[in-house]
């Protein structure tokens, strides 16, 4: 059991610390980066250093073994991992290999007390971003290194979120067009379509105009019914398939 009430009295950031066994979860209230720190000898060293440099919102997960680290990685959207070489159930090289299988593009930095050229080379071969020996650097240099890698993770996070937002927008468009084509298969009045699609008038006009321009929907008869065309039916089937892939 680890109980932490205060990491550092002079620390300008507030830590929410939970009195729970490992894996310990600490939220630093400061664009949120999910960091996993893996070390069987827990101390405030890492947090004391980054708290002086990092001005972003961070969620920090701490694991004391490779098994706990892999469990967190499978459950959380981790952006970057800092790990020690010596762990009770596996070494850092083995853990890097397992983590890269779980999440191929994961940023991983290995931290050790003393440098070892052979381990450093192997760590880089297995996909580590860097290998940091604490005894070769001052605390200021270590803090700058940690900051640079967390900033890099933040940039990766922004790019990934932008891609996710773009996918969500495309999915929303697909769902609207799918709804219009489906509701208009048997012919439907505009007022009824407005009700069934649950769209406002401006949005309905926009997407109806698109569907008509593409030849997916036509307006027929004196009653001005909106009817899905044969081309629209083909598009509807393709949208169904795409929706299943995005589900």
C-alpha positions in Angstrom: 0.0 0.0 0.0 1.3 3.4 -0.9 -0.1 6.5 0.7 1.0 9.9 -0.5 -0.4 13.1 0.9 2.1 15.5 -0.5 4.9 15.0 -3.1 6.7 18.3 -2.5 5.6 21.2 -0.4 7.2 23.7 -2.7 5.7 22.1 -5.8 3.5 24.7 -7.6 1.1 22.0 -8.9 -1.6 20.2 -7.0 -1.5 16.4 -7.0 -4.5 14.2 -6.5 -3.1 11.1 -4.9 -5.0 8.0 -4.2 -4.3 5.8 -1.2 -4.3 2.6 -3.2 -1.9 -0.3 -4.0 0.1 -0.3 -7.2 -0.6 0.6 -10.0 -0.8 4.1 -8.5 -2.6 6.7 -10.5 -1.7 10.4 -10.0 -3.4 13.2 -11.8 -1.3 16.4 -12.2 -3.8 19.2 -12.8 -2.0 21.3 -15.2 -4.2 19.3 -23.1 -3.8 16.0 -21.2 -0.9 13.7 -21.8 -1.2 10.1 -20.6 2.2 9.0 -19.2 3.1 5.6 -17.9 6.1 5.5 -15.5 7.4 2.0 -14.8 9.8 1.5 -11.9 9.7 -1.0 -9.0 11.4 1.5 -6.7 8.9 4.3 -6.5 10.0 7.8 -5.6 9.0 11.4 -6.4 12.2 11.9 -8.5 10.4 11.9 -11.9 7.5 14.0 -10.7 9.7 16.5 -9.0 11.6 17.0 -12.2 8.7 17.3 -14.6 6.6 19.5 -12.4 9.1 22.3 -12.7 9.1 22.1 -16.5 5.7 20.9 -17.7 2.8 23.3 -18.1 0.4 20.9 -19.6 -2.3 18.7 -18.0 -0.8 15.3 -17.3 -2.3 12.0 -16.1 0.5 9.9 -14.7 0.2 6.1 -14.2 2.8 4.4 -12.1 3.5 0.6 -12.3 6.0 -1.4 -10.3 6.3 -4.3 -12.7 6.1 -5.3 -16.4 2.8 -7.1 -15.8 1.2 -4.0 -14.2 2.6 -1.8 -17.0 1.1 -4.0 -19.7 -2.3 -4.0 -17.9 -2.4 -0.2 -17.8 -1.3 0.0 -21.4 -4.2 -2.3 -22.5 -6.7 -0.3 -20.5 -5.5 3.3 -21.0 -4.7 5.5 -24.0 -1.0 6.0 -23.1 1.0 8.5 -25.1 4.5 7.9 -23.7 6.2 5.5 -21.4 9.3 6.0 -19.2 10.6 2.8 -17.8 13.5 1.4 -15.8 15.6 -1.5 -17.0 15.4 -3.5 -13.8 11.9 -4.8 -13.0 10.9 -7.8 -10.7 9.2 -9.9 -13.4 11.1 -8.9 -16.6 13.7 -6.6 -17.8 13.1 -3.3 -19.6 14.1 -4.8 -23.0 11.5 -7.5 -22.7 8.9 -5.0 -21.7 9.7 -2.7 -24.7 9.2 -5.7 -27.0 5.8 -6.6 -25.4 4.7 -2.9 -25.4 5.5 -2.4 -29.1 3.4 -5.5 -29.9 0.5 -4.0 -28.0 0.9 -0.5 -29.5 3.3 -0.2 -32.4 3.7 3.6 -32.5 4.1 4.0 -28.7 6.8 6.4 -27.5 9.2 4.7 -25.0 12.1 6.1 -23.1 14.3 3.8 -21.0 15.8 5.3 -17.8 18.5 3.6 -15.7 20.8 4.7 -12.9 24.0 3.7 -14.7 24.7 3.6 -18.5 25.3 0.4 -20.4 26.1 0.7 -24.1 25.0 -2.8 -24.9 21.5 -2.4 -23.3 21.2 1.1 -24.8 21.8 -0.3 -28.3 19.3 -3.1 -27.8 16.7 -0.7 -26.4 17.0 1.4 -29.5 16.8 -1.6 -31.8 13.6 -2.7 -30.1 12.0 0.7 -30.6 12.9 2.9 -27.7 13.1 6.6 -28.4 16.0 7.1 -26.1 18.1 5.6 -23.4 18.8 7.8 -20.4 21.5 7.1 -17.8 20.7 9.2 -14.7 24.3 9.2 -13.4 25.6 10.9 -16.6 23.2 13.9 -16.4 22.4 16.7 -14.0 18.8 17.0 -12.7 18.4 20.1 -15.0 19.5 18.1 -18.0 17.2 15.2 -17.0 14.2 17.6 -16.6 14.9 19.1 -20.0 15.1 15.6 -21.6 11.8 14.5 -20.0 10.2 17.8 -21.1 11.3 17.4 -24.7 9.8 13.9 -24.9 6.6 14.9 -23.2 6.3 17.8 -25.6 6.8 15.4 -28.5 4.1 13.1 -27.1 1.8 16.2 -26.8 2.4 17.0 -30.5 1.7 13.3 -31.5 -1.5 13.5 -29.3 -2.7 16.7 -31.2 -2.1 15.0 -34.6 -3.9 11.9 -33.5 -6.9 13.9 -32.1 -7.1 15.9 -35.3 -7.3 12.7 -37.3 -10.0 11.3 -34.9 -12.0 14.5 -35.2 -11.8 14.3 -39.0 -13.0 10.6 -38.9 -15.9 11.7 -36.6 -17.0 14.4 -39.0 -16.9 12.1 -41.9 -18.9 9.5 -39.9 -21.5 12.2 -39.0 -21.9 13.1 -42.7 -22.2 9.5 -43.6 -24.9 8.9 -41.0 -26.9 11.9 -42.1 -26.8 10.9 -45.8 -27.6 7.3 -44.9 -30.6 8.5 -42.9 -31.9 10.6 -45.7 -31.5 7.9 -48.3 -33.1 5.3 -46.1 -36.1 7.4 -45.2 -36.7 8.4 -48.8 -36.7 4.9 -50.3 -40.5 4.8 -50.5 -41.0 8.5 -51.2 -41.4 11.1 -48.4 -42.5 14.7 -48.1 -40.0 17.2 -47.0 -41.8 18.0 -43.7 -41.9 14.4 -42.8 -38.2 13.9 -43.7 -37.3 16.8 -41.5 -39.1 15.1 -38.6 -37.7 11.7 -39.2 -34.1 12.8 -39.8 -34.1 14.9 -36.6 -32.2 17.7 -38.4 -32.8 21.4 -38.4 -34.1 23.0 -41.6 -30.8 24.5 -42.6 -28.9 21.2 -42.2 -31.6 19.3 -44.0 -31.5 21.7 -47.0 -27.7 21.4 -47.2 -27.7 17.5 -47.3 -30.8 17.2 -49.5 -29.1 19.6 -51.9 -26.0 17.4 -51.9 -28.0 14.2 -52.4 -30.0 15.7 -55.3 -26.8 17.0 -56.9 -25.2 13.6 -56.7 -28.3 12.0 -58.2 -29.1 10.0 -55.0 -32.5 11.6 -54.5 -35.1 13.1 -56.9 -38.2 15.2 -56.4 -41.2 13.6 -58.1 -44.9 14.1 -58.6 -47.3 16.9 -57.7 -46.8 16.1 -54.0 -43.1 16.8 -54.4 -42.0 13.5 -52.8 -38.3 13.0 -52.2 -37.4 9.6 -53.5 -34.2 7.6 -53.4 -33.0 6.8 -56.9 -31.3 3.5 -58.0 -28.0 5.3 -57.7 -29.0 6.4 -54.2 -29.8 2.8 -53.3 -26.3 1.7 -54.4 -24.8 4.5 -52.3 -26.9 3.4 -49.3 -25.5 -0.1 -49.5 -22.0 1.3 -49.6 -22.7 3.5 -46.6 -24.0 0.5 -44.7 -20.7 -1.4 -45.4 -18.6 1.7 -44.4 -20.6 2.1 -41.2 -19.9 -1.5 -40.2 -16.2 -0.9 -40.7 -16.3 2.3 -38.6 -18.4 0.8 -35.8 
